[in-house]
Every structure is written in structure tokens, then in C-alpha cells.
Amino acid sequence: MNRTARAFWLDSPGRGGIREVALPVPGEGEVLVRSLYSGVSRGTETLVFRGGVPESQYAAMRAPFQEGDFPAPVKYGYLNVGVVEEGPEELTGRTVFCLYPHQTRYVVPAGAVTPVPDGVPAGRAVLAGTVETAVNALWDAAPLVGDRIAVVGGGMVGCSVAALLARFPGVRVQLVDTDPARARTAEALGVGFASPQDALGECDLVVHASATEQGLSRALELLTAEGTVVELSWYGDRKVSLPLGEAFHSRRLVIRSSQVGTVSPARANRGYADRLALALDLLADPALDALVTGESAFEELPDVMPRLASGEIPALCHRVRYGTP
């Protein structure tokens, strides 16, 4: 067995490269995984790539198997699907999801991998981490039957939330984004679409995921009296101004944060493993393939990441394909 692997590292803000790394021999209770696919979440990972993580958030933003430190050099990522080549008998040969960076092979504790259900293709399973974020957000938001809901921001997280909300009975769900091309994604997910200026108001709930000041302000405007905005955006080191005068107090509006790093208090009896397993089960829906908008080979990452960060490649989830062993 070849005991080396190749990994993508951020060498300095805006510049990455592929390094050869030595693999340890898996010990008892560990697995060796060969990567099939990994995913680049354009929001968080490109923020890291640009060096935009505030120093105060270095600890909070660490990925589970990150190496190095912010701003760089750092090996960062958390959407990986592979096949267990060595490990406990019940896992050997299984396709698994792991919160691991972009690397051709890796060794982790067996408890760090989650088997992918038979009905979920490996290429779709890279979405598990983001669908898990959406699950946690909806545990926080607690939507009700018949709610009028807007999701402001049609990125990877916003579209994942909209896809899950489409399954709720009697709800009016509208994906709101400045990019008219997101209308096709909304249609594939089974929800409505509108530009920010044309979005339907009087919403009971708005999920905000655009990571822009303008998007959050518009989210507040779309609420009915006593409505709630659930804020999913990560702004990095940017400051955000909000219109908290005007009718904010008289209409008793609410803004609450949601972050996947902690299981929602509304489901405190559920753990991280349970939440991730649920996300993988939900990925049996082929409509979620609409969230994968591009693919490239692992070897192309040093050229692809700057283009994702600049917006030249307008991706939701960009999938990374690994070659044969």
C-alpha cells in the first residue's frame, strides 16, 4: 500500500498548491480512506482562501482535521467522500463522508466517518456538510405548516435551506437572489424565485444567507409584524450596518443567529452524528443535484480556487474529482 498522499494547501492568502504528505499506518480503531470527491463550499472556503478570517475567530473557524493556522499556510476543507480501504471489517469497502480537507488519501478515527446510504450517490454526498447546516438552521427556525417564508441569498447554504423547506406542507417558499440564473436552481428545487425588489413580503420567517448588508436589510423588510430573521451568513472580518430604527421596534422584529458548530438548543437531545446521518438520508432526493454546479480534477485546484474566490466561476458547490488509485 502506498503510504503517501497529496493534499491541497493554502500557501498564502490567494495562492494555493498541492503538497505530498506521508500517511501513518492506521492503528486500532482507525480507517484509511481513499477520496472519491470533495466539495468546495464557495462562501466559507473562498473567505479562508482570501485570508478573510478575523483573528478573533481563528479558533471557532478551525475545521475538524485542519492543519496549519490562519491565515496561512493552512490545509482547510470539510466536505469529503471516499472509500474505506483499511479499517474495521464493518467499514472496509464502504463509501463514507468525512469532514476532511482536499486530500487524495487520509487516516482518521473510525468514528469520524459516516457511511453514505446506499441510495445516495457518492458525488451528491459531498453536500452532506451543507445540508447538515440547513438541518440545524431549520431546527433553530422551527417553521410551521402554512408559513410564508423567504430565503434571501441563493448560495450553497441558502439553496440547501430552500430545498428542505420545499418539503414542508402548505408553506410559501421563495428563494431571493440578485442573480437571475438562480431561478433555474429554484425551479429544480421546487420553490419560487424573485429578485430582492420583487420578493413577496409579509413573511413569517426569513432565512438570510447572502452574507451582504443589503441582503440582511431586505430580509428585515420582508417580515410581517413579530416575524423572525434567522441569520446564517458568515461575514468574516467585515462590519455590517442595520436599519434598527424605523419600524424595527414597533413591529417587534427578531434577528437570531444560527451556526452549525453547535447543535440547535431546540434539539439538544440530538448529537452531531445524528444530525449528519439525517443530512445524508435527506440527500436521497435527486433534486439536490442542482446544488453541484461545477467539477474539476483535484490537480486543478491551485488554478480553480482563485477563480472561485474571484467569482469567475459562479459556483454553488464546486465538486473536486479524484483519479483512480
N, C-alpha and C positions, 0 to 999 in steps of 0.2 A: 504494500500500500504506500502510495506517495504521501510523505509527511510534510509537504509544503502546500501552500495555498497562495492566492493573490487577493489583495484587498484594496479597495479604493479609499484613499486618504485625502482630506483637505490639507494641503501643504501650507497654504497661507490664504487669507480671505480672497476669494475669486479665482483660486488656482488649485487644482487637484491632480493627483497622479495615482498610479497603480504600483503597489509595493508587494514584493514577495515576503511571505511570513512563514515561520516554522509552526507546525501543528504538534501539539502534545499527543501522546498515545492516550486514548480515552481510558479513564480509570473506572472503578466500580461506580455504577450509577450515573455514568456519563454517556453521551452519544456523539458520534461523528456524523455530521450532516453534509451532504453534497448539495449545493444550491442549484435549484432549477430556475427560479425567478426571484427578483427582489423588486421593490417598488420605491419610487421617489415621490414623496408627498411634497408637491410643489411649494406649499406655504412654508411649513416649518423647515424643511431641509434646505430650501434656497435661502431662507433667512440665515441659517447656520453657514451656508456656503459664502454668503456675502460678509460674514463676520458681524452680524447684527444682534447677537445675543448679549443683553446687558450684563455687566459683571455681577450685578446683584442676583441674577437668575442662573448663574453658571451651574450651581448645584441642582436647582429644580429642573433644568433643561437636559441634564445628563440622560442619555439613552441607556437601557439596561446593560448592554455589552459594549458601550463606548470605550475607546482607548484614546489617550491623549486628553488635552484640556482645551476649552475655548480660550481665545478664538481659533487658534491653530498652533501646531498640527493636531488634527483630530480625525478619528475614524468614527463616523456617525451614520446612523440609519436604524430602522426598526420595522421593516416590512420584508420578511424573507420567508420563502417557501422552498423546501428541499426534501431530499430523500435520506432517511437514516441508513448509513452504510455499516456502522458498527454501533453496538449498544445492547441493551436488554432485548431478549428474544421477542417480546410483545411489540417492540418498536422497530426492529430491524426490517427494512424494506418498506416502511410506512412513509407516506408523504406527510410532512409536518409543517406547521407555521411556527416561526420564532421571531422574537423582537431583536433581530441581529442586523448589523450593518451589511454593506455590499461586499461580499467575500465569497470566493469560489467554494471553499470548504471551511468548516469550523467545528470546534468541540465545545459543548455546553452541558450543564447538568440535564439529565433526562427530564426533570420537572420543568425545564424552561421551554420545552417544545409541546405543541398541542397538535394531535392528529387531525388532519383535514378530513372531513366526512367524505364518504365515497361519492356522493352526489355533487361535490364541489370541485370543478377543475382547478388544477394547481395554478394556472395563470390568473384565475379570478381570486384565488385565496390570498394573493398579496394585498387585497383590500381589507383584510381582517382587522388590522390595527385601526384603520379609519372608521370602519363600520362599528367597531367597539367604542370609539369616541362618540359616534352618533347614538349608540345604545345608552351610554352614560348620560348624554345630553337630554335624551327623552325621559330617562328616569328622573333627572332634575326638573325638566319642564312639566311633566305629568299632563300631557294633552288629554282632553276629554272628547267623547263622542260628539260630533257636530261642531267642533271648534272651527273658527276661521283663523287660518294660520298662514303666515308668510315666512319664507326662508330667504333672508337677504344675504346674497353672496353665493354664487354658483360655482365655488371651488370644490375641491375633493370632499371636504367635511360637509359643506352646505348641501351638496348633492346627495351625500350619504344620508343625511338627516331627512331630506325631502323624500328619498326612496323609501325609508322606513315609515314616514308619515303617510305615504300613499296607501299603506295597508290599513290605516285606521278607518273605521266605519263612519260615514257621514261627514267627514271633515272637508273643508275647502282649503286646499294646499296650493300655494303659488310660489314658485321659485322666482326671485327678483335679482336681476343682474344687469350690468351695463352692456354686456356683450350679447348682441342678438343671436350669436351662434349657440348660446346656451339653451335657446328654445328647443333645439333638436334633442338635447340631453334631457330636458324636462319632459318632452313628449315620450321619450324612451322609458323614462321612469314612471310615467303615468300621472304627472302633476301639471298644473298650469304654469304659465310663464308670463312675466311682464318686465318692462323696463322700470327703473325706480320711479319715474314720473307717472307711469300709468298703473302702478300697483294698486290693488284693492285695499282699502282701509278698513277701519272698524275691526281690527284683528284682536282676537282674544289672546293670541300668543304670536310673538315674532322671535325667530331664532336668527341671531346675527352672526355671520361668518365671513364677512367681506374683508375684515382687517383694515377698514378705512374709516376715517372720521365721518365722512359723508354718509357712509352706509349705516353707521350706528345712529346718526341723527335722523335719517329717513326711517329706520326701524322704530324709533320712538313716535314719529309722526303717524305711522300706520296703526298704532294701537288704539283700541277702544278704551273708554274710561276703566281704570283699575286693571288694565292689561299688563302683560309682562314681556320684557325682552330678556331672552337667555343669551348671554354673550359668550360665544365660542372663539372669538378671534384672539390671536396672539400678536401683539403689536411690537414685540422686541423692545428696542430702545427708543421707540417713537412716543411722543406725548400726544394725547387726544383731548380735544375740547368738545364739550357737550352743551346743548341748549337746555340747561336745567332751570331756567326761568320760565317765562311764557306760561304754558298750561301744565308743566310737568307736575307741580304740586297739586293744583286744583283738580286734575284728573287722576291723581293718586297712582301714577305710573310706577312700575317696578323694573329695575335692571338687576339681574343676578348673573353671577359668573358660573361657568361650568368648565371643569378641567378633568381630563381623563386620568390624571395622575392619582386621583382619589376616587374610590367607588362612591357614587352618589349616596348621601345620607338617607335618601328615601329607600334605598335598597341595601342598607348596612348589613343585612343578613346574607348578602351575596358577595363572593370574593372575586378577585381578579381572574382566576382561572375559569370560574363560572361565566363571567361576563364575556371573556374571549371565546369560550366554547359556544355561547349563544350567537356571537357575531359570525362565527364560522358556519353555524347552522343556517343563519339568515342568508348567507351567500349562495345558497342553493338556487336563488332567484336569478335567472339569466339576464333580467333587466339591468342588473348591476354591472354587466359588461360595458355599459355605456360610460362608466367612470374611468375605464382604461383607454386613454386617448393617444397613446404612442408607445413605441417599443424600440429598444436598441440593444445591441450586444454589450456585455459587460466591458469589453475592451474599449468601447467608445465613450465611456463615462467621463474621462477627462475633457473631452470636447463637448459632450452633451450637457453637463452640469452648468457651465457658463451660459449656454443658450436657454436653459430652463430658467436660470436666475434672472436673465435679462428680459424674459418674456418672448424671445424669438421663437421658442417652441411653446405654444399656448396650451400646456398640458393640464389635465386634472391629476390623474395618476399616470406617471410615466413608468412603464414596466421595463425592467432590465432582464435580459435573457442570457442564461449561462450556457456554454457549449457542452458538448458531450465529454464524459470523463476521460 
